[in-house]
Amino acid sequence: MTEAGVPSAGRGEGGLSGIGTSVRRLEDPRILRGASEYVDDVPAADALHVALVRSQYGHARLAGIRTEAAARMPGVAAVVTGEDLGPANGPFAHPTWFDARPALKAAIDAMLQPEVIRLLAVERARFAGEPIVAVVADDRYRAEDAARLVEVDYEPLPAIVDPERAEDAGAPLVNPDWGTNRAGHFRVMKGNPEAAFRGADVVVRGRFTIPRQTGAPIEARGVVARPDRRTGGLTVWSSTQAPHWLRDALVASLGLAENQLRVIAPDVGGGFGVKSMVYPEELLVCLLARRLGRAVKWIDTRTEHFLSSIQSRSQRHDVELALRTDGTILGLRDRYLVDAGVSNVEALVVPYNTTAHLQGTYRIPALEVECTIVVTNKAPLSAYRGAGRPEAVFAMERILDRAARALALDPVELRRRNTITADEMPFDAGILYRDGNPLVLDGGDYVACLDRAVEEIGVNAFRRDQAAAREAGRYLGFGVATYVEGTGVGPYEIARVTVEPSGGVVVTVALPSQGQGHQTTLAQLVAAQLGIPLERIRVVQGDTLALAYGGGTIASRTAVVVGNAVHEAARIVRERALALAADALEASVTDLRLEDGRAVVAGSPDRGISLGALARRVAPGVGRLDDSRALALEAQAAFEPQTVTFANGVHAAIVEVDPATGFVRVIRYVVVHDCGRVINPMIVDGQVVGGVAQGIGGALLEQLLYDEGGQLLGGSYMDYGMPRATDLPPIEVVHLETASTRNPLGFKGVGEAGTIAAGPAIAAAVEDALAPFGVSVDAYPLTPEVVHRLAGAGARSGPA
């Protein structure tokens, strides 16, 4: 039994391979041997290579472009501007597959400007790094050399960089045809906020700022496109999280049919949401391959990646919380501003995710939220691990800590008094989720998670140590943050399970992996049904030719949506295998078991037949077509969630702060997490720990800064700080399992859990450590410079 009383399959019929078992990842030996195939490894010796001339300005008019010198360079096949592309350059409607449902738009009175995409800038460049000219040559170095010969006449224009000034009178316009820099706006109401605040004993307020950050996968972006002479179409390899979405965008931009396009996501070296977009470079490379009749390849440089890949976070919240003197929350107001950069790529996905997750694990009777989205001369905004949730949790958890201080309550106790209990589940949060359905928390013991986190980190003992440490001149602090995460968002996913005549099994799914361990976890689901060793299961993923439809590996959805589809397909194959075996063995189906790749009679292991033999019985030319049971040992199934299922958890941190240097050391970090039934605890731990590492990096180090002209100030690993292994403590993960009632297997997602609450947990711990200085932490990253300045300002104003 697991800690919450939900049975876990443990051994399963496939031996040590079923649900709930930690097995080593099947993909790792190949990866560790260097046998992976990333986009840059795709055989393309004959390919032409693309180098891009990118805008040197944050905002400029393109007065002229001279390409003659570049075109004369040896080996150059083409030099292409936006004007040269003609109508193929767009503008196209930006491909947004998770656009808000009409019910949601109506409920929140959403205003959204139409976003468009161009392959190359024409007339104006709107952010530093925007592609202007593509140079195509027989060698990447020649392409780069030729690109340096392209002359662009820029007429610099004023840039808007500060989102708080974006709507000022006379502010430079990112899109003059809009007549405004407002890209979107919505409002959410629940209960009677005015009455709640009017009747409150205490109202606390705060302004909280979440910086601009980005994912930095070890593999940057890249694409190879090869014309297919047989179909007149293309085969495309891309380091994408969503090959089917890229295919659909190519259908729209190139005018080809789906059956003329094959998009493959090979091994992908990390994504974190950054690779879930369709980028202009992907469409451009495919267009060039079509026009030139040659394979064309483009691989991102790290500098280009920082300049032009999507960025995220970048919100400012003005929050008010109404409470009784006993700490009971009466109402919450939040007015927040989202800096979308030059393009709000996925419309309401990130901004509304923040609203949807703002109430978190708490009872909040009255709510008023207003969100304004503005554009600025920066790289576009979209989803990075957490996708609006870390911003919501930071704002909510910080205002709770401020309320605890105002009421002289322990921060944990204040949370406990307002946390939704297990007896209240399912709990209607009173607003809609972004899929347009009512936001109803479907289960979990939030109080148990909170209490377990406090117990694991040993808060009582810590407080004694904290007092002694302060007397010795050391500043230790404790922080806690809770969260919920909507996971497993639709639409549906398809899976196919096939038993081969050799006895092996092929599992075919649409979604590619970027390190999540799909090959292992999906194989475990099949092994649990078919009783076959994991090493005999092959998982095919990320290829639009293998399955006609698929979504993206995003939003913590694979285990929920794909996992349940795989389970159902494997269940059907199991039933067919048992029926065929019963006929072959002249036994009852109820007397048969599937073990080690064979169907055997219970109690008589010598009486059996292999799955391969069963597959051969129904192979073409062998099977009995007049027998309804003689169906191929193959099944395809789909799973479509009616709405999301909510994972939840608590992060607790202990830090030590040196006020003299501003250095923050994380001493202990505990995560208590509930993602429903756990397929592979080791892989789940890896997902959580990796997410925490990114969350701690965001809390202490990471920030993208632009100057007044729209120039990115930190476009390399020398400038954009990320945590090293030595910056992280051992991260302790505890699983509580509450099975979801919204899918047959009881799964909830886990991909973003580690990142969501790290910022507020670290911020609270730093604030607690520096309590003698009267410090309030309202923003991150808490770099040494920031912490030193906070401690110094607190010391000058006197201790709290």
N, C-alpha and C positions, 0 to 999 in steps of 0.2 A: 504493500500500500504506500502511496505517496503521502506527503505531509498533510495534504488537504483531504485525504481519504479517497482519492480517485485511483482506481486500479490502473497499473501500467502493464503493458503486455509482456515486458521483460524478455524472456528467451524467445517466445513466439515459435511458430512452426519451422522457421528458417534457422533454428539454433540461435546463437548469439547474434541476432541480426534484426530482431523485431522492434516494435515501437517501445521506447523507453530504455534502450540499450546504447551505451557508448561503444561504438566501434571506430577503429581508425578510418580516416577518410580514404575512399578508394582512389580519388584523384591525386593524392599527394605524392605517391612514388613517381608518377610521370612528371609532375611539376618539379620535384626536387632533383630529378635527373636532368633537368633542362630539356625535356622532351615536349614541352608545351608548344602550342602554335598560336602566337598572338598575330595581330594584323600585320605587323612588320615582318613576321616570319612567313607569311603566305607566299608561296613561290610566284614570283613576278619579275623574273630576270629581264623580260622584254618590256616592262612597263615604262611609261613616261612618268616623270615626277613633277609635282606641283610645288612651287614656292609662291607665297602670297605677299603682295605689297600691302601693308596695313597702315591705317591712318596714324600719323604721328601726332595728331591733335585730338583733344577731347571733343571739339566742335569746330568745323571748318567748312567753308565752301570750296568745292573742287573746281578751280577756275580752268584747269587744263591738265591733260595727262599726255606725256610724250613717251612712246614705247619703241621708237624706231631703233635706238641703239641696242636695246635688249633683244629685239627681234633678230638683229644681225649676228648675235652671238652664236658661235658654233654649237650645234646640238640642240638649239631651241626650236621646238616644234610649233609653239603658238604663244602669243602674248595677248591676253584677253581682258577687256574692260567691261564694265556693266553695259555700256552703250553697244559694244560688239555683240553682246548676248541678245540684245533686242527684247522681245516679249518673254523670252525664256528666263530673263532676269527677274521676272515678277513685276510688281509685287504680288505675292501670294498671301492668302489668308493664313495666318500662323496655324500650323497643325496642332490643335489642342484636343487630345482625346479624352481628357477628364474635365471637359467643360461642365459648368454647374447645370444641374437639372432645372427645368423650368419652374418646378415647385419651389426650389430653393431661391431662385432669382426673384420670384414674385414675393416670397415671404420676407425677404430682406431688402426689397426695393433696390436691387443691385443696378448700378450704372457701370458699364464697362466700355472702354473705347475699343474700336476694332484694331487689333494688332496685325501687322503685316511683316512679311519676310522678303528680303532681296538677297540674291546670291552675292552681288558685289555692289558697293555703294555707288550711287550716281548723284551728281549735283552737290550733295552734302555728306560729310562724314559726321556721325553722331556720337562716336566714342573712340578713344584711343585704342587701336587694335582692330577696328572694323576693316574687313577685307575690301580692297579697292581694285587691285589688279591681280590676275593669276598668270604666272609664267610657267610654261610647260616645257620641259627639256628631257633629254635622254638620261640625265643624271641629276641627282638632287643638288650636288655641289654646283653644277653648271646653272641649274635653275636659280639657286640662291645668288650666284654671281650676276646673272642677268637681271634678277629682280632689283639689284642695287643700281642698275643703270636706268631703271624707270624713273622718270622725273614727274613729280606731281606738284602742280602749282596750288598751294593752299592759301586761302584767304581766311585767317583765323577769325572765328566768331566767339562771342562771349559764351561761356559754358555755365550751366547750372549744375552745381555739385551738392549744395546743401539742400536736403529735401524740405527743410522747414522754410526755405525761401522759394520753393518751386512754384507756389501759387501767389507770390507777391506781385503786385502791379509792376509791369515792366520787366519781369523775369524773362531771361532768354527761353524760347520755346524749343523743346526737343523735336516736336512735330508741329510745325506752323499750321498745318491744315486742321489740327484739332482746335486751335485757338486757346489752348490751356495745357498745362502740364498734369492735370488730373487724369489719371488713367482709369480710376475706378473708385467706387464708394458704395458702402452698404451700412445698414443699421440693423441691429438685433435687439429685440425687447422681450422680456419675460417678467411676469408679475407686475408689481407696482413699485418701481425703483424710487419714485418721488416720495411715496409714503414711507418706504423703508428708510430713506435717509432722513426724512423729517422726524421719524420716531426713534432714531438711533441715539444711544447714550454716548457713543464715541464714533467719530469719523476719522479715518487715517487716509493720508494721501501720499502719493509718490510718483515720481517720473523715473522710468526705467528704460535704459537704452541697451539694445542688443546690437553688436557691431556687424559690419559686413565681413563675411567669411566665405570660404569655398572649400569644397572637397579637393583633395590633392592625390588622386590615385597614382600608384607607382607607374602605371602605364598611362601616358597621355592619350589623346584621341587620335584616330587614324582611320583611313578608308582606302580600299582598293576596289576599282570597278573594271570589269573585263567584259567587252562586248561578246554576246553569244550569237554566233552566225546562224545557228539552227533556228532560234526563236526570233532573232532580230531585237532581242532585249539585252539584258545585262545580268551578270553574276556579280554580286557586291559583297565584300567582306568589310565589316565595320566593327569597331570597338564600342558597340552600342548595348544598352540595356534592353532595347525594344526593337528587334529586327523587323517585326511585322509593322510597327508604326513607321519605320523608315521606308519599308516597301510601299505602304499606302501613300506616303508623302511623295515618293517617286512616281507613283501612278498619276498623282495630281499634277506634278510639275513637268514630267516628261511626256505625258499623254500615252503611256504604255498600259497594257493590261496586266493584271496581277500575274497571269501565267507567263509573262515575258520577263519577270523579275524574280530573281532568287537572291535573298539577302541572308547572309550567314554571319552570326556572331561567333567567332572562334573563341579561344581562350581570351578572357577579358581581365586585365590586370587591375581590378578595382573599379568601382563606379560611384557609389554613394549618392546617386541621383544626378550627378554631373553628366553622365552619359545617357540619361533617359530622354534627353531632348533630341529633336531633329535639328541639326545645325546647317547653316548655309553651306559650309565646306563640304558636307556629305552630298548635298544635292548638286553642288558645282562640279565635284569630281566626276560624278555620274554623267552629268551633261557633257563634260569635256570628253569622256570616254566614248560617248555616242557620236559626238561630232568628229572626233579624230580617228575613230575606228580602231583604237588601240587601248590596251590596258593602261589605266592611269592610277597613280598612287600618291597619297598625301599623308604624311605623318606629322603630327603636331610637335613643335618644340616646347620645352617647359615654359619658356617666356610667352609664347603664343597662348599656351594653355591658361596662364594666369591672366593674360590680357583679354581673351575672347571667350573662354568657357564660362558657363553661367556661374553667377555668384548668389549668395543667399543670406538669410537672416535680415539684418539692416532694418530694424523696427525701433520706434520710440513710443512708449506707452505712458499715458497719464491715467493713473488708476486711483479710484476712491473705494474704500471699503467701509460699510456701515455695520456696527456691532453693538450688542448689549455689553454691559460691564462684565458679564460672566464669560464673554468671548464668543457668544453665539453670533454667527454671521446673519445679517438681515438683508444686505444688498451689496451689489458690486457694480461699479461703473468703470468702463475702460474706453478711452479714446486713443486710438493708436494710428500711427503714420507708417506706411510701408514705402521704402525707397526701392522702386522697381528697376532702377537703372534705365537703360534705353528702351527696355521692353519688358512688360509684365507677361512673360512667356506663357504661363499656364493659367492665366485669368485668375479665378478665385481659389485655385488649389492651395497655394501657400497662404495667402491672406486669410481665407476663411478657415483653413485648418487651425489657425491661431484662435479664432473665436470658438470653434467647435471644442477645443481642448482647454479653454481658459478655466472653466469651472472645476476641471480635474476630478479629484476624488471627494469633493466637498458638496454639502447641502447649501445651495445658494437660492433662497426663495425669489429674489428679484434681481434682474440683470438688465443692464443697458450697455450696449457695445456699439461704437461707431468706428468704422475703419475707412481711412482715406489712403489711396494708392497714388503715388506720383511718379513721374518719370524724370530721370536726371541723365547727365552725360557720363554714364558709367556702363560697364558691361551688363547684360541682361540679368534679371533676377528669376530664379526658379528654385526647384527643390534640391536641397542638400540634406543628408541624413537627419531625419526629424521633420523637415518640411513644414515649418510653422509651429510645431509643437514645442520645441525648446524655448521659443520666444514666449509662448503662452505660459509655460510653466515658470519661466523666470519672472514674469510680471506677477503671477499669482503668488508664488512662494515668497517673493520679496515683500509684497504688501502684507502677507501673513506675518512675516518676521517683524515688520514694522508695527503691526497691530499688537503682537505679543509684547513688544517693548513698551508700547503705550499703555497696555493693560497690566503690566508687570506680571505676565503669565509666562510659564515655560513654553517655548515654541512647540515642543512636542505635544504638550497638553492642549494647547490651542487647536492644533490640528486634530487631535483625537476627538475633541468635543464636536467638531464640525464634519468629521469623516462619515461618509455613507457606510452603514453597517451591512453585514451579510444578510440580515433579516429584511432589509429594505430592497433587496434585489428581486427582479430587475428594477432599475431606478430610471425613471423618466427625467432627463435633464431639462426638459421644457423647451428645447430648441431643435432645429433640424441639423442632421449631419450633412456633409457636403454631397452625399449621394441623394439628397432630397428626402430621405426617410427620417422619422423622428429619432433623435439621439437618445437611445435607451441603453444604459449600461447593463450588460447582460449577465454579469455575475463576477464573483470574486469576493475575497474577504480583505477589504482595504485596511481595516483596523489590525487584523492579524499581521499583515505585511509591515505596517508601521511599528507595531510592538516588536516584531521579530528583528527588524533592522536596528532598533534601539538596543535590544538585548544583545545582538551579535557584536555590535561595536562597543558595548559596555559603557553606556553614558554615565552611570552613577560612579563607576571607578574613574572614568575620565575626569569628571568634575573635581574629584579629590586631587588628581594629578595636576589639573589645570591650576588650581589655587596654589599648590606648592611650587609649580613651575613659575608662576608670576612672581612669587616672592624671590625666586632665583634669577629673575630677569628674562625668562623665556615666555613667549606668548603662543599658547595653544588655543585652538578653537574647534568647535563642533558645529556641523551644519547638517540639516536634513531637508529633503525635498521629495514630494510624492508626485505621481503622474498617472494618467491613463493614456492609452494609445489605441485609436481606432485602427484595426488591422484587417487584412483580407478583403479589401474593397473589390467590387466587381469591375468590369463585367466578367462573364464566364471564361473558363479555360477548358481546353480539351486535352486528353491524354490517351495514348494508345499503348497497349501491352500485347506483345507478340511472343509466343513460344516458337522457337526455330526447330527445324528437324534435328539439329545437333543437340538440342536440349538446353541451349542457352535462351535467355529472355532479353528482348529489346523493349525498353520503355522510351516512348517518344513523347516529348513535351515541347511546347513552344518557347518557354521562357529560358533565356541563357543565364549562366551563372557568372558572377564576378568574384567568386571566392566564398560563396555561402555554403558550399558543400552539397549542391543539389544531387550530384551523382550518387552520393552516399545515402542521403536521407530518403530520396525517392526510391532507391533500390531497397532500402530497409522496409518500406511500405509494401513493396511487391514480395519481398522475401517472407514477410509475415503472412501473406496470403497463399503463396505458392510453395512454401517450404523448400526454397532453392538457395544454395549458398550465394552470398553477395558477389563473389568473384565471377559468377556466371551470368550476371545481369549487366547489361550495357544500357546506359542512358544517352539518348540522342536529344539534343536540345539546341535552341537558338538557330534554327534553319527553317526559313519560310517554305521550302520545298517539302519538308517533312510533315508539316501541318499547315493547313491553309489559313488558320486564324490563330491569333495569340495576342496577348497584351504585353506588358512590360514587367521586368523584375524590379518592381518599385513598391513602395507603400506597405512593406512587410506583408506581402500577400501570397508568396509562393507556397508555404506550407498549408495555408488555409485553402486556397482556391485550386492550385495545381495538385497538392497532396491529396485532397479528397477526390479529385478526378482520377488520379492514378489508382487510389484505393478501389474506386468503383470499377475501373477497367480490369484491375487484377482480380476483383471478386467475381466478375463475370467469367473470366478465363478459368478461375478455380472451379466454378460450377460446371463449365463445359468439360474441363479435364476430368473431374470426378465422374461425370456421366459417361464419358468415353471409356474411362478405366473400368467402371462397373460393367460395361458391356464386354470389354476385353478379358476381364478377370472373372466374369460371371459371379459378381458379388454385388451386394447392396451398397448403394452410395453411402449410407449411414455407417457402413463398416470400413470405409476407406479413410486413409490419412495421406497427406502430402508431406513427404520427408526427404530431404537431401536430393531433390530433383526427381523423386519417384512417387507414384501412387502405390501404396501398400495396404494390404488387408490388416486391420488392427489385430495384434496378437500373432500374426503370421508374416513376419517381415520378408520371408522368402517368396511369398506370393505378391508380386508387384510388377509394375511396368513403368518405364521412365517417361518423363514428359516429352522427351525427344521422340520416343517411339509413338506416343500418342499423337504428336504433331505429324509424324510421317504417315499415320493412318488416314489423316485427312488432307495430306498434301496433294496438289494437283496430279491427276493421273492415278492416284492411289485411293483417295477418299471415295466413300459411297454417297453419291449425290442424292440418292433416293432416301437416305436416312436423315431425318431432321436433326439428329444429334451430331451428324458428321459435319460440324461447322469448324472452320479453321480455329486453331487455338490462338485467337486474336480477338481483341475487343477494344472498342473506342468508347470513351465515356466523357461526359462534361459535368462540371459543377459550377453552379451560379449562385453566389451568396445573395440572399435577399437584402442584407445590409451587413455592415461591418460587425466584427466581434471585438470587444475591448480587452486588451491586455492591461496590466497595471503593475506598479512597483514603487519601491522606495529606495532612494539613494541616501547614504549617510557617510559623512567624511570627517576626518580629523586632520587638521593641518597645523603646521608650525610656521609662524611669520616672524621674520626679522625686521623690525621697524627701521633699523638703521640702513639696511640695504634694500628693503622692499621684497626680499626673496621669500617665496611661499613654497614650502615643502609639504607635499601630501603624505601623511604618515600612514593613515589607514583609509580604506574605502570599501564599503559594504553595499551590495545590491541585493535586495530581496525582490524577486520578480515572479510574476504569474503569467505565463504564456499558454495556459491550458495544458493539455497533454503534451509531454515533451517527447519528440521522436528520438533524438540523440543528444543526451545531456552534454557531452563534450563539445559538440558543435554549437549548441545553444550557449554554453559558457563562452566559447570563442566569439560568437556574435556579440554577447553582452560586453565582454572585456574589450573587444575592439571598439565598440561604440563608446565605452567609458573613456578609452584613450583619446578618441576624437573630442569627447566632451570636455575632458580636462585640458586638452590642448586649446580648445575654444575658450575655456574659462580663464586660462592663465597666459596664453601666448598669441593667439591668432587674430589678426585683423588686417583687412584690406583698406588702405588709405589712399585717397586721391587729393591732389592739390587743387587750387582754385581753377586751374585751366583744364581739369579733367585728366591729368596724368596720373597713372597708377604709380604709387611710390614704393611698392614692394612686390615686384614681379618676378621673384626668384626664391629659391630655398635659402638664399643668404639673408633675405629680408623677411620672408613670411615664416615666422617661427612655428614649429610643430614639435610636439613632445618626443623625446627619445625614451628608450626603455629605462634609462637611468632616472628619468623624471617621474616615473610612475611607481606607486607602491604595488605590492601584490593585491589584486582586486578580488575580493571574496564575494562569491555569488551563491545565493541560496534560492532554491526553487520551491515555490508553493504552486500546486497544480489544482486549478478549478476548471473542469472541462467546460468548454463553450457549448451552449445549447443550439448554436446557430450553424453547426456543420456536423456531419455524422461522426467524425473522428474526435471532436472536442478540441480542435487546435485553435490557438491564437497566434498572432505573429510576434516576431522577436527582433527583426532586423534593426530597428531604430531605438530600441529600449535603452541601450547603454548611453546614448547621446543625450536623450531628452532632458534628464534631470541633473546632469552633471554641473551645468553652469550655476544654477541657484544653490545647489548643495555646497559647492566650493565657495561661492560668494557669502553664504551664511556663515561658513566656518571661518573665513577671513574676518568677517565683521565681528564674530564672537571673539576671535583671538585679539582683535584690536579694540575691544569694548572699553578698556581703560582710557583710550584716546577719543572716545565718543565718535567713532567712525561709522558712517553709513555707506554701504556699498550699493550703488544704484546702476552700475554698468560693469561690463567686462570687455576685454580681457584685463585681468589683474596682473599686469606686468610689474616687474620690480619698480619701474619708474612711477607707475600709478599708485602702487601700494605705499611706496616711500612718501609720495606727495600727500596721500590721505593721512598717513600717520603723522606727518609733520604738521598738517593743518589741524588735526585733532589735538596734537600736543600744544600748539599755539593757543587754541581756544580753551584749553583746560580739559582734564579728564572728565568722563561722564560720571 
